[in-house]
Amino acid sequence: MEQFFSLYFGQDFDLFGDTVPEIVESYKKDCPHHYGDLIRELESFRSEHPDDLEFAFKRSFSHGFRPEGAGYTTASFLDEVQRVLDR
């Protein structure tokens, strides 16, 4: 997760797309053998932080992209990432 968020949603996230789905699709294209691991990591992160998801996410992954700036909550952003990964 750290590599995914720091690279694809870091300071230069716009190099990978203009929307969350575009950025996640770019990751899937670049890392076709690893995105299953990311799905499991996302699920684990969410289950470890059921009551403090937003705080835990911001503490761990606030490298440039802010989900709320794109109209997401932390939970809806992670839902969107997982939805695109699951396609």
N, C-alpha and C positions, 0 to 999 in steps of 0.2 A: 504494500500500500504506500509506503513511504516514497519509493521510487516513482510510482504512478502519479501520486499527487504532486511531488516536488518537480517532476519533469513536465508532465502533461497539463497540470493545473498550477504550475509555478509562475514565476514572473513573466515568462514569455509564452504563456498558454495560448495566446492568439496565433502562434505559429502553426498550431495543430488544427485550428478551426475557429469558426465564429460562434458556435453554439456548443452546449454540453454534448449533445449527441454526436456532432461532428468530431469533437475532440476524442470522445471515447471510441468512435469508429476508427480514428487514426491510430489509437493505441492498439486496437484489435488487429489492424492491418500490420502494424509494426511488430507486434508480439503475439502471433497466433497461437503459440504453444504455452503462453503464460497467463492468459486472461482467466482461465479456470481457477488458477490459484488466487487471483485477485477477487473473484467472486466469493471464494471461501473466506478470504481475509476480511472482506466487507461484512459478511454475515457474522463472523466472529467478533469483529469490532462492535457491531451493533448490539450483539447479545451481551458483550462485556459492559456496555454503557447504556442500559435501557433508560436510566433516569438523568443522565448527564451527557447525552449524545452531542449536543451543540458545543458545550464547554470542552469535551474531550477532543472533538474534531478540530476546533479552533486552536487548542493547545498543541495538537500534533501536526496539523496540516495547513496552517495558514501561511502559505508561502507566496501568495500573489493573488490567486483567484479567491473571490469572496462569493459564496453561493447566494447570499442575500442580494448582492449587487446584480445578479442575473435573474432575480425574482424567485429564488428558491429559499426554503428553509434548509437547514442541514439535513433533516430527514428526507425531504422531497428531492434534494440534490442527490443523496445517496440512492434513493429509489430510482431516479432517472439514470444514474450511472449503471446500476445493476440491471435495469430494464434493457439498456442498450447492450450490455455485456451478454445478457441472456438470449439475444436474438440470434 
